[in-house]
Amino acid sequence: MTILDTDQEIILSVVIPFLNEEGSLRELYSQIDQAVKDNYQNSEFIFVDDGSTDSSNDIIKTLREQDKRVRLITLRRNQGKSAALAVGFKAASGKYVVTMDADLQDDPAEIPNLIKKLNEGYDLISGWKKKRHDPITKTIPSKLFNGVTSLLSGIPLHDFNCGLKIYRNEVVKEIRMYGERHRFIPVIAYMRGFRVGELAVKHHPRLHGKTKFGLYRFIAGFFDLITLLFRMKFLSKPLHLFGSIGLLSLVIGLAIIIYLSIGWFHGRWIGNRPLLQIGVLGVVAGVQLFTLGLLGEMVVEESNQLPPLREDSDIESSEEE
């Protein structure tokens, strides 16, 4: 039995969300134990059961009786990977927090390499499955997803959705997880001002269980990406978005009305022309969008807060005498 020294600081927390992975969990635990036994004995292994219906939960309970580093969090029903990570992040107390999938495709032997890379001056290191062992039905959508996310977010990563990542504890305590946002953790961290890097890691074929990937998750992830990009670029300046679109609509609408008005002065009847309705609609929509942007600016000003600061920042305050 491995005893966790509760008098010392937890150095490493390993968070593993799982759903019906009974064939992999024992081997996964053994690999994690092997990876941390030399330098990170004072660790915790947080397994989050996302509503499993097989014997996965019982397996972790047995491991917990044998090793006090093992912790088990059980969700009452399947909530999704983001929700499982959220409760795992809340429970994690280690200086470093590693996440990995429970299907044995992520290699726990990469943990020391991730820690070394993190200590080069990063707050989050995302794994990159450079040589990937997955069917083409997963690899092609994944490449498309990663390419679009990198292009639109401006973050030069190859693999945003790799389950193997390492964080400083303050990162996992600050980011909010829900929906399908686990796919965009590097983007969320970058938005919060954390330093994000990448490391090529080993990837193995799936030996047990079935993949949880599906078309719906890909579509849901796209909607979450749109939300995150809006928050990244326009949350503090909504008029820049709505005002730009509104101004364009207003200019086009006015140009159409002016063109029709010139024709009307030359004796052309314009009352029954669809172009007149388009012009009026453009003006009305432009005014409404511009007004919406102004209202958004007022809301932002009323709820204005200090931007996120690094832990080592100093703030000097002054008072009027």
C-alpha positions, -999 to 999 in steps of 0.1 A, spaced: 0 0 0 13 35 -9 8 61 18 3 97 9 23 121 31 -4 146 41 21 167 60 38 177 27 26 198 -2 10 179 -30 33 183 -59 13 166 -87 -24 161 -93 -34 138 -121 -70 142 -132 -85 114 -153 -121 117 -164 -135 84 -176 -167 68 -189 -170 30 -192 -133 22 -194 -132 -9 -172 -107 -26 -195 -81 2 -192 -82 16 -157 -60 -9 -138 -32 -7 -165 -36 31 -165 -31 33 -128 0 11 -130 15 33 -157 8 65 -138 23 50 -106 54 40 -126 58 75 -141 57 94 -108 73 69 -84 109 84 -86 103 121 -82 66 128 -74 56 103 -48 36 130 -30 9 130 -57 -28 124 -60 -46 105 -88 -81 120 -92 -104 97 -112 -137 113 -122 -165 89 -131 -187 106 -157 -217 83 -152 -202 49 -161 -225 19 -163 -199 -8 -163 -176 -19 -135 -152 11 -138 -164 27 -106 -158 -5 -86 -123 -9 -100 -113 26 -88 -128 19 -54 -106 -12 -51 -75 8 -62 -84 35 -36 -83 9 -9 -48 -2 -20 -34 33 -26 -43 64 -6 -32 86 -35 -62 75 -55 -93 97 -52 -127 90 -68 -153 115 -78 -186 101 -91 -210 121 -111 -247 110 -108 -251 108 -145 -232 114 -177 -224 152 -178 -197 153 -205 -159 157 -203 -160 194 -196 -181 189 -165 -159 160 -153 -128 181 -157 -144 210 -139 -150 189 -107 -115 174 -111 -99 208 -114 -118 220 -83 -105 190 -63 -69 192 -75 -45 206 -49 -12 198 -66 13 225 -77 11 208 -111 -21 194 -126 -19 168 -154 -50 157 -174 -52 126 -195 -78 103 -210 -85 69 -195 -83 49 -227 -45 43 -225 -39 63 -257 -22 90 -236 12 79 -222 18 87 -185 55 83 -191 53 118 -207 45 134 -173 82 142 -164 87 157 -199 56 179 -195 68 192 -162 102 200 -176 87 219 -205 63 238 -182 92 250 -161 107 267 -191 83 296 -184 49 284 -193 16 281 -174 1 254 -197 16 228 -220 -7 211 -244 3 177 -258 6 172 -295 -2 138 -309 23 142 -337 21 105 -348 -15 97 -341 -30 62 -340 -67 68 -347 -90 60 -376 -93 84 -405 -129 93 -393 -113 110 -363 -80 123 -377 -94 143 -407 -121 162 -387 -95 168 -359 -70 183 -384 -98 205 -398 -108 215 -363 -73 223 -351 -65 242 -383 -96 265 -380 -91 270 -343 -54 279 -347 -62 303 -376 -91 321 -358 -76 322 -323 -41 331 -334 -25 304 -311 0 283 -331 -8 249 -317 -12 217 -337 -35 198 -313 -59 218 -291 -80 187 -281 -52 164 -269 -63 150 -235 -27 150 -222 -19 185 -208 -2 200 -178 -11 232 -159 0 253 -130 -26 250 -103 -37 287 -107 -47 280 -143 -72 252 -135 -86 273 -106 -94 302 -129 -107 288 -161 -144 278 -162 -154 246 -179 -188 237 -193 -204 226 -226 -177 213 -249 -151 238 -237 -125 212 -228 -116 213 -265 -105 249 -261 -87 249 -228 -55 265 -244 -77 292 -260 -94 299 -226 -61 300 -208 -46 323 -234 -76 347 -231 -69 349 -194 -33 359 -200 -16 326 -193 14 315 -213 6 285 -235 31 260 -251 31 227 -268 50 194 -266 50 164 -290 39 133 -270 35 96 -277 1 84 -287 -11 48 -286 -39 28 -304 -70 22 -284 -71 -13 -271 -102 -14 -250 -137 2 -251 -152 24 -277 -144 60 -287 -167 87 -274 -162 109 -305 -192 118 -326 -204 143 -352 -225 162 -326 -195 170 -305 -177 184 -336 -207 207 -343 -211 217 -307 -174 225 -305 -177 248 -335 -204 268 -317 -182 270 -286 -154 283 -307 -175 311 -320 -185 320 -285 -149 320 -273 -136 341 -302 -163 367 -295 -153 368 -259 -116 370 -268 -119 399 -293 -151 418 -285 -162 412 -249 -147 444 -237 -155 464 -269 -188 452 -283 -193 484 -304 -163 474 -325 -182 444 -337 -218 455 -338 -209 491 -348 -188 479 -378 -215 456 -391 -242 483 -384 -222 510 -401 -217 487 -432 -255 480 -433 -263 517 -428 -240 528 -457 -254 501 -481 -290 510 -472 -284 548 -476 -266 542 -509 -296 522 -522 -321 549 -511 -300 577 -526 -298 557 -559 -336 552 -559 -343 588 -550 -323 600 -579 -344 578 -602 -376 591 -586 -366 627 -593 -363 616 -629 -398 603 -630 -392 566 -622 -417 550 -599 -400 532 -570 -428 524 -547 -431 488 -558 -394 480 -562 -380 453 -538 -347 473 -538 -365 500 -518 -374 476 -491 -338 463 -490 -325 498 -486 -349 507 -458 -341 474 -441 -304 481 -443 -308 515 -427 -330 502 -399 -308 472 -392 -277 494 -392 -292 518 -366 -303 489 -345 -269 472 -346 -251 504 -338 -275 510 -309 -269 474 -296 -232 481 -297 -236 513 -276 -257 495 -251 -231 467 -249 -204 494 -242 -226 508 -214 -229 473 -198 -192 467 -200 -185 501 -184 -208 494 -155 -193 459 -149 -157 470 -156 -131 451 -136 -94 449 -134 -79 426 -161 -64 393 -149 -29 398 -133 -1 373 -129 5 361 -94 38 380 -91 23 413 -101 24 443 -78 -4 469 -76 2 503 -61 -28 520 -47 -30 557 -39 -55 577 -19 -64 613 -23 -54 634 6 
